[in-house]
């Protein structure tokens, strides 16, 4: 297991771990770095309509283990047993968090990540039902905005994140934003 303080220090310095195919752990600090600007977060019209219908229930930190294990089932995953154990320990210590989306009492999608000060580092998301990972993201952003977080780090930019307003910034600019964000006295 990765020591919890080492993990948190990595996030404070702008690096995060990933498991490789041989189960070794490597640390990354992409340049450019992807973020979702909380003030410019865009919810596509059809998704906004779906959220308003309240077909799904959303919760926070109710099923962390279920979420991370579902994320680990992706075909091209960087989540191995060591990562699961390490982030579960971070969750137990109050630093890693999950957002769950439920339909009729069954988990339908979700995401997890790490909070340090006013920064949230999104790690992975999954869905069993169409659009539920997107609903989890909307729920996360609303939660972060309500608590006045300053940074939502998504590591790399994907077309999925671009539709919500995700952008790439230089590592130098990211590190400046990060230093300010982690100093904020915020509680997830």
C-alpha positions as CSV (number, residue, x, y, z in Angstrom):
1,X,0.0,0.0,0.0
2,X,1.2,3.5,-0.8
3,X,1.6,5.5,2.5
4,X,-1.3,8.0,2.9
5,X,1.0,10.9,3.6
6,X,3.1,10.1,0.5
7,X,0.0,10.1,-1.6
8,X,-1.2,13.4,-0.1
9,X,2.2,15.0,-0.6
10,X,2.2,13.9,-4.2
11,X,-1.1,15.7,-4.8
12,X,0.2,18.8,-3.0
13,X,3.2,18.7,-5.5
14,X,1.1,18.1,-8.6
15,X,1.9,14.4,-9.1
16,X,-0.3,11.3,-8.8
17,X,0.3,7.5,-9.0
18,X,-0.9,5.0,-11.6
19,X,-0.5,1.3,-11.8
20,X,1.3,0.0,-14.9
21,X,0.6,-3.3,-16.7
22,X,3.2,-5.1,-14.5
23,X,1.6,-3.7,-11.4
24,X,4.4,-1.3,-10.6
25,X,3.4,2.2,-9.5
26,X,4.6,5.2,-11.5
27,X,4.0,8.9,-10.7
28,X,2.8,11.4,-13.3
29,X,2.6,15.2,-13.7
30,X,1.2,15.8,-17.2
31,X,2.1,18.9,-19.2
32,X,-0.3,20.2,-20.2
33,X,-2.6,19.4,-17.3
34,X,-6.4,19.3,-17.6
35,X,-8.8,21.0,-15.3
36,X,-12.5,21.7,-15.2
37,X,-12.9,25.4,-14.3
38,X,-15.7,25.3,-11.7
39,X,-17.0,28.8,-12.7
40,X,-17.2,27.8,-16.4
41,X,-18.6,24.3,-15.9
42,X,-21.1,23.6,-18.7
43,X,-24.0,21.1,-18.4
44,X,-25.3,20.1,-21.8
45,X,-29.0,20.8,-22.2
46,X,-30.1,17.1,-22.5
47,X,-28.2,16.2,-19.4
48,X,-29.6,19.2,-17.5
49,X,-33.1,18.0,-18.4
50,X,-32.3,14.4,-17.2
51,X,-30.9,15.8,-13.9
52,X,-34.1,17.8,-13.3
53,X,-36.3,14.7,-13.8
54,X,-34.7,13.2,-10.7
55,X,-34.8,9.7,-12.1
56,X,-31.6,9.0,-10.2
57,X,-30.6,9.5,-6.6
58,X,-27.1,10.8,-5.8
59,X,-25.1,10.4,-2.6
60,X,-21.6,11.3,-1.4
61,X,-19.3,8.9,0.4
62,X,-21.9,6.2,0.8
63,X,-20.2,3.4,-1.2
64,X,-16.6,4.4,-1.8
65,X,-15.3,0.8,-2.1
66,X,-18.1,-0.1,-4.6
67,X,-17.1,2.9,-6.7
68,X,-13.4,2.4,-6.8
69,X,-13.8,-1.3,-7.5
70,X,-16.2,-0.5,-10.4
71,X,-13.7,2.0,-11.8
72,X,-11.0,-0.7,-11.6
73,X,-13.1,-2.9,-14.0
74,X,-12.4,-0.6,-17.0
75,X,-10.6,-2.4,-19.7
76,X,-7.6,0.0,-19.8
77,X,-7.3,0.7,-16.1
78,X,-4.5,2.1,-14.0
79,X,-6.2,0.9,-10.8
80,X,-4.8,-2.3,-9.3
81,X,-5.2,-3.8,-5.8
82,X,-2.5,-1.5,-4.4
83,X,-4.3,1.5,-5.7
84,X,-7.6,0.3,-4.3
85,X,-6.1,-0.4,-0.9
86,X,-4.2,3.0,-0.9
87,X,-7.2,5.1,-1.8
88,X,-9.5,3.2,0.5
89,X,-7.2,4.0,3.3
90,X,-7.2,7.7,2.2
91,X,-11.0,7.5,2.3
92,X,-11.0,6.1,5.8
93,X,-8.8,9.0,6.8
94,X,-11.2,11.5,5.2
95,X,-9.2,12.6,2.1
96,X,-10.7,10.4,-0.7
97,X,-14.3,10.8,-1.6
98,X,-16.9,9.2,-3.9
99,X,-20.1,10.4,-5.6
100,X,-22.6,7.6,-6.2
101,X,-25.6,7.6,-8.6
102,X,-28.4,5.1,-7.8
103,X,-31.4,3.9,-9.7
104,X,-34.0,1.9,-7.8
105,X,-31.6,1.1,-5.0
106,X,-28.8,-0.2,-7.3
107,X,-25.6,1.7,-8.0
108,X,-25.7,3.0,-11.6
109,X,-22.5,5.1,-11.8
110,X,-20.1,7.2,-9.9
111,X,-16.7,8.7,-9.5
112,X,-14.0,9.1,-6.9
113,X,-11.1,11.5,-6.1
114,X,-9.0,13.2,-3.5
115,X,-9.6,16.5,-1.7
116,X,-6.7,18.6,-0.3
117,X,-7.6,22.1,0.9
118,X,-9.6,23.7,-1.8
119,X,-8.5,21.3,-4.6
120,X,-10.2,18.2,-5.7
121,X,-8.3,15.7,-7.8
122,X,-10.7,13.6,-9.9
123,X,-9.3,10.1,-10.3
124,X,-11.8,7.9,-12.2
125,X,-15.5,7.5,-13.0
126,X,-17.7,4.6,-14.2
127,X,-21.3,4.0,-15.4
128,X,-23.5,1.0,-15.7
129,X,-26.4,3.1,-16.9
130,X,-26.0,5.7,-19.7
131,X,-25.2,9.2,-18.4
132,X,-24.8,8.3,-14.7
133,X,-21.1,9.1,-14.6
134,X,-22.0,12.5,-16.1
135,X,-24.7,13.0,-13.3
136,X,-22.0,12.1,-10.8
137,X,-19.8,14.8,-12.2
138,X,-22.6,17.4,-12.1
139,X,-23.2,16.5,-8.5
140,X,-19.5,16.8,-7.7
141,X,-19.2,20.2,-9.2
142,X,-22.3,21.5,-7.4
143,X,-20.8,20.1,-4.1
144,X,-17.4,21.7,-4.8
145,X,-19.0,25.1,-5.7
146,X,-21.1,25.1,-2.5
147,X,-18.0,24.5,-0.5
148,X,-16.0,27.2,-2.4
149,X,-13.4,24.9,-3.8
150,X,-11.0,26.6,-6.3
151,X,-9.6,23.7,-8.4
152,X,-11.0,20.6,-10.0
153,X,-8.1,18.7,-11.5
154,X,-9.0,16.0,-14.2
155,X,-5.3,15.2,-15.0
156,X,-5.8,14.7,-18.8
157,X,-8.4,16.2,-21.2
158,X,-10.8,13.8,-22.9
159,X,-13.7,14.6,-25.3
160,X,-16.0,13.5,-22.4
161,X,-14.6,16.3,-20.2
162,X,-14.4,18.9,-23.0
163,X,-18.2,18.9,-23.3
164,X,-18.3,20.2,-19.7
165,X,-15.8,23.0,-20.3
166,X,-12.6,21.0,-19.5
167,X,-9.4,22.8,-20.6
168,X,-5.7,22.2,-20.7
169,X,-3.2,24.5,-19.0
170,X,0.5,24.5,-18.7
171,X,2.1,22.6,-15.8
172,X,3.6,25.8,-14.5
173,X,0.2,27.6,-14.5
174,X,-1.4,24.5,-12.9
175,X,1.2,24.4,-10.1
176,X,0.6,28.1,-9.3
177,X,-3.2,27.4,-9.1
178,X,-2.5,24.3,-7.1
179,X,-0.4,26.1,-4.5
180,X,-3.2,28.6,-3.9
181,X,-6.0,26.0,-3.8
182,X,-4.4,23.6,-1.3
183,X,-3.9,26.5,1.2
184,X,-7.6,27.2,1.3
185,X,-9.3,25.9,4.5
186,X,-12.0,23.9,2.8
187,X,-13.9,20.8,4.0
188,X,-15.3,18.4,1.5
